[in-house]
Amino acid sequence: MPVASDWTQNDSKTVKKYMSENGFTFFDMNDNLDEIGIDPETDFLDDLHLNTIGANKTTDYFVRKLKSLNIF
């Protein structure tokens, strides 16, 4: 299983294609960091993990996204 540091844009494209072909929705949050409001200087605990502030921003964005698609 890949870990975040090994994950590439190509991996995301592959998963997104597979999910689409099988009727699922795939959200790559890395594509929406500006929209989410993630600030790399203040919203990360380390190079890979969001801190509480970044996690809250991401959760709020994800809930809004799900609601806009009538999933939640």
PDB file of N, CA, C and O in Angstrom, chain B, residues numbered from 101:
ATOM      1  N   MET B 101       0.850  -1.165   0.000  1.00  0.00           N
ATOM      2  CA  MET B 101       0.000   0.000   0.000  1.00  0.00           C
ATOM      3  C   MET B 101       0.900   1.233   0.000  1.00  0.00           C
ATOM      4  O   MET B 101       1.840   1.317   0.790  1.00  0.00           O
ATOM      5  N   PRO B 102       0.615   2.187  -0.880  1.00  0.00           N
ATOM      6  CA  PRO B 102       1.455   3.381  -0.916  1.00  0.00           C
ATOM      7  C   PRO B 102       1.226   4.254   0.306  1.00  0.00           C
ATOM      8  O   PRO B 102       0.141   4.275   0.886  1.00  0.00           O
ATOM      9  N   VAL B 103       2.260   4.962   0.676  1.00  0.00           N
ATOM     10  CA  VAL B 103       2.121   5.969   1.718  1.00  0.00           C
ATOM     11  C   VAL B 103       2.142   7.332   1.049  1.00  0.00           C
ATOM     12  O   VAL B 103       2.494   7.446  -0.125  1.00  0.00           O
ATOM     13  N   ALA B 104       1.768   8.362   1.789  1.00  0.00           N
ATOM     14  CA  ALA B 104       1.612   9.694   1.199  1.00  0.00           C
ATOM     15  C   ALA B 104       2.859  10.146   0.448  1.00  0.00           C
ATOM     16  O   ALA B 104       2.746  10.746  -0.621  1.00  0.00           O
ATOM     17  N   SER B 105       4.039   9.871   0.984  1.00  0.00           N
ATOM     18  CA  SER B 105       5.261  10.346   0.347  1.00  0.00           C
ATOM     19  C   SER B 105       5.540   9.628  -0.971  1.00  0.00           C
ATOM     20  O   SER B 105       6.300  10.134  -1.796  1.00  0.00           O
ATOM     21  N   ASP B 106       4.942   8.466  -1.180  1.00  0.00           N
ATOM     22  CA  ASP B 106       5.126   7.709  -2.418  1.00  0.00           C
ATOM     23  C   ASP B 106       4.020   7.971  -3.434  1.00  0.00           C
ATOM     24  O   ASP B 106       4.133   7.550  -4.585  1.00  0.00           O
ATOM     25  N   TRP B 107       2.979   8.641  -3.037  1.00  0.00           N
ATOM     26  CA  TRP B 107       1.810   8.877  -3.882  1.00  0.00           C
ATOM     27  C   TRP B 107       2.142   9.942  -4.920  1.00  0.00           C
ATOM     28  O   TRP B 107       2.736  10.970  -4.593  1.00  0.00           O
ATOM     29  N   THR B 108       1.761   9.699  -6.160  1.00  0.00           N
ATOM     30  CA  THR B 108       2.057  10.648  -7.233  1.00  0.00           C
ATOM     31  C   THR B 108       0.760  11.131  -7.871  1.00  0.00           C
ATOM     32  O   THR B 108      -0.312  10.579  -7.618  1.00  0.00           O
ATOM     33  N   GLN B 109       0.868  12.165  -8.698  1.00  0.00           N
ATOM     34  CA  GLN B 109      -0.299  12.635  -9.443  1.00  0.00           C
ATOM     35  C   GLN B 109      -0.804  11.536 -10.363  1.00  0.00           C
ATOM     36  O   GLN B 109      -2.009  11.426 -10.590  1.00  0.00           O
ATOM     37  N   ASN B 110       0.100  10.720 -10.895  1.00  0.00           N
ATOM     38  CA  ASN B 110      -0.314   9.609 -11.753  1.00  0.00           C
ATOM     39  C   ASN B 110      -1.140   8.596 -10.973  1.00  0.00           C
ATOM     40  O   ASN B 110      -2.109   8.051 -11.500  1.00  0.00           O
ATOM     41  N   ASP B 111      -0.768   8.340  -9.724  1.00  0.00           N
ATOM     42  CA  ASP B 111      -1.559   7.439  -8.875  1.00  0.00           C
ATOM     43  C   ASP B 111      -2.971   7.994  -8.703  1.00  0.00           C
ATOM     44  O   ASP B 111      -3.951   7.254  -8.796  1.00  0.00           O
ATOM     45  N   SER B 112      -3.069   9.293  -8.453  1.00  0.00           N
ATOM     46  CA  SER B 112      -4.381   9.919  -8.289  1.00  0.00           C
ATOM     47  C   SER B 112      -5.202   9.810  -9.562  1.00  0.00           C
ATOM     48  O   SER B 112      -6.398   9.525  -9.506  1.00  0.00           O
ATOM     49  N   LYS B 113      -4.572  10.033 -10.711  1.00  0.00           N
ATOM     50  CA  LYS B 113      -5.280   9.928 -11.991  1.00  0.00           C
ATOM     51  C   LYS B 113      -5.780   8.509 -12.213  1.00  0.00           C
ATOM     52  O   LYS B 113      -6.896   8.314 -12.694  1.00  0.00           O
ATOM     53  N   THR B 114      -4.977   7.529 -11.871  1.00  0.00           N
ATOM     54  CA  THR B 114      -5.364   6.124 -12.036  1.00  0.00           C
ATOM     55  C   THR B 114      -6.564   5.791 -11.166  1.00  0.00           C
ATOM     56  O   THR B 114      -7.520   5.171 -11.632  1.00  0.00           O
ATOM     57  N   VAL B 115      -6.518   6.201  -9.899  1.00  0.00           N
ATOM     58  CA  VAL B 115      -7.628   5.936  -8.978  1.00  0.00           C
ATOM     59  C   VAL B 115      -8.877   6.683  -9.429  1.00  0.00           C
ATOM     60  O   VAL B 115      -9.971   6.119  -9.418  1.00  0.00           O
ATOM     61  N   LYS B 116      -8.727   7.945  -9.824  1.00  0.00           N
ATOM     62  CA  LYS B 116      -9.869   8.741 -10.276  1.00  0.00           C
ATOM     63  C   LYS B 116     -10.529   8.086 -11.486  1.00  0.00           C
ATOM     64  O   LYS B 116     -11.756   8.017 -11.557  1.00  0.00           O
ATOM     65  N   LYS B 117      -9.737   7.610 -12.429  1.00  0.00           N
ATOM     66  CA  LYS B 117     -10.273   6.942 -13.623  1.00  0.00           C
ATOM     67  C   LYS B 117     -11.023   5.673 -13.234  1.00  0.00           C
ATOM     68  O   LYS B 117     -12.138   5.441 -13.702  1.00  0.00           O
ATOM     69  N   TYR B 118     -10.421   4.856 -12.388  1.00  0.00           N
ATOM     70  CA  TYR B 118     -11.054   3.617 -11.940  1.00  0.00           C
ATOM     71  C   TYR B 118     -12.376   3.908 -11.231  1.00  0.00           C
ATOM     72  O   TYR B 118     -13.389   3.262 -11.499  1.00  0.00           O
ATOM     73  N   MET B 119     -12.356   4.882 -10.330  1.00  0.00           N
ATOM     74  CA  MET B 119     -13.565   5.213  -9.582  1.00  0.00           C
ATOM     75  C   MET B 119     -14.665   5.694 -10.522  1.00  0.00           C
ATOM     76  O   MET B 119     -15.821   5.293 -10.385  1.00  0.00           O
ATOM     77  N   SER B 120     -14.312   6.547 -11.469  1.00  0.00           N
ATOM     78  CA  SER B 120     -15.283   7.062 -12.427  1.00  0.00           C
ATOM     79  C   SER B 120     -15.888   5.937 -13.268  1.00  0.00           C
ATOM     80  O   SER B 120     -17.098   5.903 -13.494  1.00  0.00           O
ATOM     81  N   GLU B 121     -15.052   5.036 -13.718  1.00  0.00           N
ATOM     82  CA  GLU B 121     -15.517   3.911 -14.543  1.00  0.00           C
ATOM     83  C   GLU B 121     -16.444   2.974 -13.770  1.00  0.00           C
ATOM     84  O   GLU B 121     -17.233   2.237 -14.362  1.00  0.00           O
ATOM     85  N   ASN B 122     -16.339   3.012 -12.447  1.00  0.00           N
ATOM     86  CA  ASN B 122     -17.138   2.124 -11.612  1.00  0.00           C
ATOM     87  C   ASN B 122     -18.233   2.845 -10.838  1.00  0.00           C
ATOM     88  O   ASN B 122     -18.795   2.299  -9.889  1.00  0.00           O
ATOM     89  N   GLY B 123     -18.533   4.078 -11.249  1.00  0.00           N
ATOM     90  CA  GLY B 123     -19.660   4.799 -10.687  1.00  0.00           C
ATOM     91  C   GLY B 123     -19.436   5.464  -9.345  1.00  0.00           C
ATOM     92  O   GLY B 123     -20.394   5.782  -8.641  1.00  0.00           O
ATOM     93  N   PHE B 124     -18.182   5.676  -8.986  1.00  0.00           N
ATOM     94  CA  PHE B 124     -17.866   6.320  -7.711  1.00  0.00           C
ATOM     95  C   PHE B 124     -17.299   7.709  -7.943  1.00  0.00           C
ATOM     96  O   PHE B 124     -16.807   8.016  -9.030  1.00  0.00           O
ATOM     97  N   THR B 125     -17.369   8.542  -6.925  1.00  0.00           N
ATOM     98  CA  THR B 125     -16.774   9.867  -6.964  1.00  0.00           C
ATOM     99  C   THR B 125     -15.465   9.837  -6.195  1.00  0.00           C
ATOM    100  O   THR B 125     -15.390   9.268  -5.106  1.00  0.00           O
ATOM    101  N   PHE B 126     -14.438  10.450  -6.760  1.00  0.00           N
ATOM    102  CA  PHE B 126     -13.120  10.514  -6.119  1.00  0.00           C
ATOM    103  C   PHE B 126     -12.737  11.976  -5.932  1.00  0.00           C
ATOM    104  O   PHE B 126     -12.745  12.746  -6.893  1.00  0.00           O
ATOM    105  N   PHE B 127     -12.406  12.363  -4.716  1.00  0.00           N
ATOM    106  CA  PHE B 127     -11.952  13.712  -4.420  1.00  0.00           C
ATOM    107  C   PHE B 127     -10.466  13.676  -4.117  1.00  0.00           C
ATOM    108  O   PHE B 127     -10.043  13.015  -3.168  1.00  0.00           O
ATOM    109  N   ASP B 128      -9.675  14.372  -4.904  1.00  0.00           N
ATOM    110  CA  ASP B 128      -8.256  14.539  -4.597  1.00  0.00           C
ATOM    111  C   ASP B 128      -8.096  15.911  -3.977  1.00  0.00           C
ATOM    112  O   ASP B 128      -8.052  16.920  -4.681  1.00  0.00           O
ATOM    113  N   MET B 129      -8.011  15.947  -2.680  1.00  0.00           N
ATOM    114  CA  MET B 129      -7.952  17.216  -1.971  1.00  0.00           C
ATOM    115  C   MET B 129      -6.725  18.039  -2.346  1.00  0.00           C
ATOM    116  O   MET B 129      -6.722  19.259  -2.180  1.00  0.00           O
ATOM    117  N   ASN B 130      -5.688  17.384  -2.849  1.00  0.00           N
ATOM    118  CA  ASN B 130      -4.495  18.115  -3.276  1.00  0.00           C
ATOM    119  C   ASN B 130      -4.807  19.068  -4.425  1.00  0.00           C
ATOM    120  O   ASN B 130      -4.089  20.047  -4.630  1.00  0.00           O
ATOM    121  N   ASP B 131      -5.866  18.790  -5.169  1.00  0.00           N
ATOM    122  CA  ASP B 131      -6.258  19.656  -6.279  1.00  0.00           C
ATOM    123  C   ASP B 131      -6.996  20.902  -5.806  1.00  0.00           C
ATOM    124  O   ASP B 131      -7.245  21.810  -6.599  1.00  0.00           O
ATOM    125  N   ASN B 132      -7.344  20.957  -4.537  1.00  0.00           N
ATOM    126  CA  ASN B 132      -8.208  22.031  -4.039  1.00  0.00           C
ATOM    127  C   ASN B 132      -7.622  22.766  -2.829  1.00  0.00           C
ATOM    128  O   ASN B 132      -8.370  23.371  -2.060  1.00  0.00           O
ATOM    129  N   LEU B 133      -6.332  22.726  -2.652  1.00  0.00           N
ATOM    130  CA  LEU B 133      -5.743  23.323  -1.450  1.00  0.00           C
ATOM    131  C   LEU B 133      -6.060  24.808  -1.330  1.00  0.00           C
ATOM    132  O   LEU B 133      -6.329  25.292  -0.231  1.00  0.00           O
ATOM    133  N   ASP B 134      -6.033  25.539  -2.443  1.00  0.00           N
ATOM    134  CA  ASP B 134      -6.361  26.968  -2.391  1.00  0.00           C
ATOM    135  C   ASP B 134      -7.830  27.174  -2.025  1.00  0.00           C
ATOM    136  O   ASP B 134      -8.159  28.022  -1.196  1.00  0.00           O
ATOM    137  N   GLU B 135      -8.702  26.395  -2.647  1.00  0.00           N
ATOM    138  CA  GLU B 135     -10.140  26.504  -2.370  1.00  0.00           C
ATOM    139  C   GLU B 135     -10.448  26.132  -0.917  1.00  0.00           C
ATOM    140  O   GLU B 135     -11.305  26.742  -0.277  1.00  0.00           O
ATOM    141  N   ILE B 136      -9.746  25.138  -0.416  1.00  0.00           N
ATOM    142  CA  ILE B 136      -9.927  24.717   0.981  1.00  0.00           C
ATOM    143  C   ILE B 136      -9.402  25.795   1.923  1.00  0.00           C
ATOM    144  O   ILE B 136      -9.908  25.960   3.033  1.00  0.00           O
ATOM    145  N   GLY B 137      -8.390  26.522   1.476  1.00  0.00           N
ATOM    146  CA  GLY B 137      -7.777  27.558   2.307  1.00  0.00           C
ATOM    147  C   GLY B 137      -6.580  27.064   3.082  1.00  0.00           C
ATOM    148  O   GLY B 137      -6.206  27.649   4.099  1.00  0.00           O
ATOM    149  N   ILE B 138      -5.969  25.977   2.602  1.00  0.00           N
ATOM    150  CA  ILE B 138      -4.812  25.412   3.283  1.00  0.00           C
ATOM    151  C   ILE B 138      -3.592  26.311   3.072  1.00  0.00           C
ATOM    152  O   ILE B 138      -3.237  26.653   1.944  1.00  0.00           O
ATOM    153  N   ASP B 139      -2.969  26.679   4.173  1.00  0.00           N
ATOM    154  CA  ASP B 139      -1.722  27.446   4.154  1.00  0.00           C
ATOM    155  C   ASP B 139      -0.603  26.505   4.594  1.00  0.00           C
ATOM    156  O   ASP B 139      -0.573  26.087   5.751  1.00  0.00           O
ATOM    157  N   PRO B 140       0.313  26.166   3.692  1.00  0.00           N
ATOM    158  CA  PRO B 140       1.379  25.222   4.041  1.00  0.00           C
ATOM    159  C   PRO B 140       2.225  25.663   5.239  1.00  0.00           C
ATOM    160  O   PRO B 140       2.820  24.829   5.921  1.00  0.00           O
ATOM    161  N   GLU B 141       2.277  26.947   5.487  1.00  0.00           N
ATOM    162  CA  GLU B 141       3.086  27.451   6.603  1.00  0.00           C
ATOM    163  C   GLU B 141       2.419  27.272   7.964  1.00  0.00           C
ATOM    164  O   GLU B 141       3.101  27.162   8.983  1.00  0.00           O
ATOM    165  N   THR B 142       1.077  27.242   7.980  1.00  0.00           N
ATOM    166  CA  THR B 142       0.384  27.215   9.278  1.00  0.00           C
ATOM    167  C   THR B 142      -0.538  26.018   9.487  1.00  0.00           C
ATOM    168  O   THR B 142      -0.980  25.772  10.610  1.00  0.00           O
ATOM    169  N   ASP B 143      -0.834  25.270   8.428  1.00  0.00           N
ATOM    170  CA  ASP B 143      -1.857  24.225   8.538  1.00  0.00           C
ATOM    171  C   ASP B 143      -1.308  22.802   8.539  1.00  0.00           C
ATOM    172  O   ASP B 143      -2.080  21.844   8.498  1.00  0.00           O
ATOM    173  N   PHE B 144       0.016  22.651   8.585  1.00  0.00           N
ATOM    174  CA  PHE B 144       0.616  21.321   8.616  1.00  0.00           C
ATOM    175  C   PHE B 144       1.378  21.100   9.903  1.00  0.00           C
ATOM    176  O   PHE B 144       2.056  21.994  10.409  1.00  0.00           O
ATOM    177  N   LEU B 145       1.253  19.875  10.430  1.00  0.00           N
ATOM    178  CA  LEU B 145       1.998  19.464  11.613  1.00  0.00           C
ATOM    179  C   LEU B 145       3.438  19.138  11.231  1.00  0.00           C
ATOM    180  O   LEU B 145       4.380  19.458  11.957  1.00  0.00           O
ATOM    181  N   ASP B 146       3.587  18.489  10.063  1.00  0.00           N
ATOM    182  CA  ASP B 146       4.894  18.142   9.514  1.00  0.00           C
ATOM    183  C   ASP B 146       4.762  18.167   7.992  1.00  0.00           C
ATOM    184  O   ASP B 146       3.803  18.742   7.478  1.00  0.00           O
ATOM    185  N   ASP B 147       5.682  17.569   7.267  1.00  0.00           N
ATOM    186  CA  ASP B 147       5.651  17.618   5.800  1.00  0.00           C
ATOM    187  C   ASP B 147       4.456  16.895   5.189  1.00  0.00           C
ATOM    188  O   ASP B 147       4.099  17.172   4.044  1.00  0.00           O
ATOM    189  N   LEU B 148       3.830  15.980   5.918  1.00  0.00           N
ATOM    190  CA  LEU B 148       2.771  15.145   5.348  1.00  0.00           C
ATOM    191  C   LEU B 148       1.414  15.279   6.017  1.00  0.00           C
ATOM    192  O   LEU B 148       0.395  14.956   5.406  1.00  0.00           O
ATOM    193  N   HIS B 149       1.377  15.742   7.244  1.00  0.00           N
ATOM    194  CA  HIS B 149       0.148  15.679   8.032  1.00  0.00           C
ATOM    195  C   HIS B 149      -0.378  17.061   8.387  1.00  0.00           C
ATOM    196  O   HIS B 149       0.372  17.948   8.793  1.00  0.00           O
ATOM    197  N   LEU B 150      -1.690  17.221   8.223  1.00  0.00           N
ATOM    198  CA  LEU B 150      -2.339  18.457   8.636  1.00  0.00           C
ATOM    199  C   LEU B 150      -2.385  18.541  10.158  1.00  0.00           C
ATOM    200  O   LEU B 150      -2.473  17.526  10.849  1.00  0.00           O
ATOM    201  N   ASN B 151      -2.324  19.763  10.663  1.00  0.00           N
ATOM    202  CA  ASN B 151      -2.565  19.962  12.089  1.00  0.00           C
ATOM    203  C   ASN B 151      -4.069  20.137  12.293  1.00  0.00           C
ATOM    204  O   ASN B 151      -4.842  19.979  11.348  1.00  0.00           O
ATOM    205  N   THR B 152      -4.487  20.458  13.502  1.00  0.00           N
ATOM    206  CA  THR B 152      -5.914  20.583  13.800  1.00  0.00           C
ATOM    207  C   THR B 152      -6.590  21.646  12.937  1.00  0.00           C
ATOM    208  O   THR B 152      -7.705  21.444  12.455  1.00  0.00           O
ATOM    209  N   ILE B 153      -5.920  22.765  12.747  1.00  0.00           N
ATOM    210  CA  ILE B 153      -6.496  23.845  11.940  1.00  0.00           C
ATOM    211  C   ILE B 153      -6.690  23.385  10.495  1.00  0.00           C
ATOM    212  O   ILE B 153      -7.757  23.589   9.915  1.00  0.00           O
ATOM    213  N   GLY B 154      -5.664  22.766   9.917  1.00  0.00           N
ATOM    214  CA  GLY B 154      -5.760  22.269   8.547  1.00  0.00           C
ATOM    215  C   GLY B 154      -6.794  21.164   8.407  1.00  0.00           C
ATOM    216  O   GLY B 154      -7.511  21.100   7.408  1.00  0.00           O
ATOM    217  N   ALA B 155      -6.871  20.296   9.402  1.00  0.00           N
ATOM    218  CA  ALA B 155      -7.859  19.210   9.370  1.00  0.00           C
ATOM    219  C   ALA B 155      -9.279  19.764   9.437  1.00  0.00           C
ATOM    220  O   ALA B 155     -10.171  19.276   8.744  1.00  0.00           O
ATOM    221  N   ASN B 156      -9.486  20.777  10.265  1.00  0.00           N
ATOM    222  CA  ASN B 156     -10.814  21.397  10.349  1.00  0.00           C
ATOM    223  C   ASN B 156     -11.197  22.060   9.036  1.00  0.00           C
ATOM    224  O   ASN B 156     -12.336  21.922   8.590  1.00  0.00           O
ATOM    225  N   LYS B 157     -10.269  22.777   8.406  1.00  0.00           N
ATOM    226  CA  LYS B 157     -10.536  23.401   7.110  1.00  0.00           C
ATOM    227  C   LYS B 157     -10.906  22.343   6.072  1.00  0.00           C
ATOM    228  O   LYS B 157     -11.848  22.523   5.300  1.00  0.00           O
ATOM    229  N   THR B 158     -10.165  21.247   6.061  1.00  0.00           N
ATOM    230  CA  THR B 158     -10.401  20.180   5.085  1.00  0.00           C
ATOM    231  C   THR B 158     -11.742  19.502   5.341  1.00  0.00           C
ATOM    232  O   THR B 158     -12.481  19.212   4.400  1.00  0.00           O
ATOM    233  N   THR B 159     -12.056  19.251   6.590  1.00  0.00           N
ATOM    234  CA  THR B 159     -13.335  18.628   6.929  1.00  0.00           C
ATOM    235  C   THR B 159     -14.501  19.527   6.527  1.00  0.00           C
ATOM    236  O   THR B 159     -15.480  19.058   5.947  1.00  0.00           O
ATOM    237  N   ASP B 160     -14.395  20.814   6.834  1.00  0.00           N
ATOM    238  CA  ASP B 160     -15.457  21.753   6.458  1.00  0.00           C
ATOM    239  C   ASP B 160     -15.649  21.777   4.939  1.00  0.00           C
ATOM    240  O   ASP B 160     -16.780  21.760   4.455  1.00  0.00           O
ATOM    241  N   TYR B 161     -14.554  21.817   4.196  1.00  0.00           N
ATOM    242  CA  TYR B 161     -14.622  21.813   2.735  1.00  0.00           C
ATOM    243  C   TYR B 161     -15.282  20.532   2.233  1.00  0.00           C
ATOM    244  O   TYR B 161     -16.150  20.576   1.361  1.00  0.00           O
ATOM    245  N   PHE B 162     -14.871  19.394   2.783  1.00  0.00           N
ATOM    246  CA  PHE B 162     -15.383  18.100   2.332  1.00  0.00           C
ATOM    247  C   PHE B 162     -16.887  17.983   2.589  1.00  0.00           C
ATOM    248  O   PHE B 162     -17.625  17.491   1.736  1.00  0.00           O
ATOM    249  N   VAL B 163     -17.338  18.429   3.749  1.00  0.00           N
ATOM    250  CA  VAL B 163     -18.769  18.395   4.061  1.00  0.00           C
ATOM    251  C   VAL B 163     -19.542  19.280   3.084  1.00  0.00           C
ATOM    252  O   VAL B 163     -20.588  18.876   2.576  1.00  0.00           O
ATOM    253  N   ARG B 164     -19.027  20.495   2.816  1.00  0.00           N
ATOM    254  CA  ARG B 164     -19.689  21.375   1.838  1.00  0.00           C
ATOM    255  C   ARG B 164     -19.744  20.717   0.463  1.00  0.00           C
ATOM    256  O   ARG B 164     -20.752  20.813  -0.237  1.00  0.00           O
ATOM    257  N   LYS B 165     -18.663  20.051   0.079  1.00  0.00           N
ATOM    258  CA  LYS B 165     -18.604  19.377  -1.219  1.00  0.00           C
ATOM    259  C   LYS B 165     -19.634  18.244  -1.277  1.00  0.00           C
ATOM    260  O   LYS B 165     -20.350  18.111  -2.269  1.00  0.00           O
ATOM    261  N   LEU B 166     -19.709  17.447  -0.244  1.00  0.00           N
ATOM    262  CA  LEU B 166     -20.687  16.347  -0.210  1.00  0.00           C
ATOM    263  C   LEU B 166     -22.118  16.882  -0.256  1.00  0.00           C
ATOM    264  O   LEU B 166     -22.970  16.331  -0.953  1.00  0.00           O
ATOM    265  N   LYS B 167     -22.378  17.965   0.497  1.00  0.00           N
ATOM    266  CA  LYS B 167     -23.721  18.549   0.485  1.00  0.00           C
ATOM    267  C   LYS B 167     -24.072  19.086  -0.894  1.00  0.00           C
ATOM    268  O   LYS B 167     -25.211  18.946  -1.340  1.00  0.00           O
ATOM    269  N   SER B 168     -23.102  19.705  -1.580  1.00  0.00           N
ATOM    270  CA  SER B 168     -23.377  20.266  -2.906  1.00  0.00           C
ATOM    271  C   SER B 168     -23.707  19.183  -3.925  1.00  0.00           C
ATOM    272  O   SER B 168     -24.350  19.448  -4.940  1.00  0.00           O
ATOM    273  N   LEU B 169     -23.260  17.961  -3.643  1.00  0.00           N
ATOM    274  CA  LEU B 169     -23.544  16.817  -4.522  1.00  0.00           C
ATOM    275  C   LEU B 169     -24.700  15.970  -4.009  1.00  0.00           C
ATOM    276  O   LEU B 169     -24.977  14.894  -4.539  1.00  0.00           O
ATOM    277  N   ASN B 170     -25.374  16.464  -2.971  1.00  0.00           N
ATOM    278  CA  ASN B 170     -26.502  15.747  -2.339  1.00  0.00           C
ATOM    279  C   ASN B 170     -26.100  14.361  -1.873  1.00  0.00           C
ATOM    280  O   ASN B 170     -26.891  13.421  -1.933  1.00  0.00           O
ATOM    281  N   ILE B 171     -24.864  14.241  -1.408  1.00  0.00           N
ATOM    282  CA  ILE B 171     -24.379  12.963  -0.886  1.00  0.00           C
ATOM    283  C   ILE B 171     -24.547  12.919   0.631  1.00  0.00           C
ATOM    284  O   ILE B 171     -24.655  11.846   1.224  1.00  0.00           O
ATOM    285  N   PHE B 172     -24.566  14.086   1.244  1.00  0.00           N
ATOM    286  CA  PHE B 172     -24.618  14.177   2.713  1.00  0.00           C
ATOM    287  C   PHE B 172     -25.736  15.079   3.134  1.00  0.00           C
ATOM    288  O   PHE B 172     -25.946  15.286   4.329  1.00  0.00           O
TER     289      PHE B 172
END
